[in-house]
Amino acid sequence: MRFMVIVRANKTSEAGVLPDEKLLTEMGKYNEELVKAGVLVAGEGLHPSSKGARVRFSGAQRTVIDGPFAETKELIAGFWIFNVKSKEEAIEWVKRCPNPTGEESEIEIRQVVEMEDFAPSDPSGKLREQEKQLRALTEARRR
């Protein structure tokens, strides 16, 4: 099972302030543990929302909204993708994480939808096969 582990933004991350050397060192050790355990699939920090944009959909219309975005507590500062056996295992890994902000914070854990989850909507399996081929092509291009 894959889980997205979401680190929420705060005023500091939204100001573009990078973590100090101490936190970077602690996170590096934590990431190393994740890699050695075969848990880490991906993990990245994100630039502040001032460098981002949103695309709002309304029927056929698309509207681009440039950042920054107001609700800091709703924004994402970074993420990991874990490959673990259960939500409980993901929780145990997150509990070992250094505090990413140095202040009161939360890390959200959300299970990634896998292609098998779409089986009821795709009884022929054609759409899942197409997705499998696209993923294989994407992976081949990364190499």
Secondary structure, DSSP 4 states (H G I P E B T S, - for coil): -EEEEEEEP-HHHHTTPPPPHHHHHHHHHHHHHHHHTT-EEEEEE---GGG-EEEEEETTEEEEEESP-S-GGGSEEEEEEEE-S-HHHHHHHHHTS--SSSSS--EEEEEPPPGGGGGGG-TT-HHHHHHHHHHHHHHHHH-
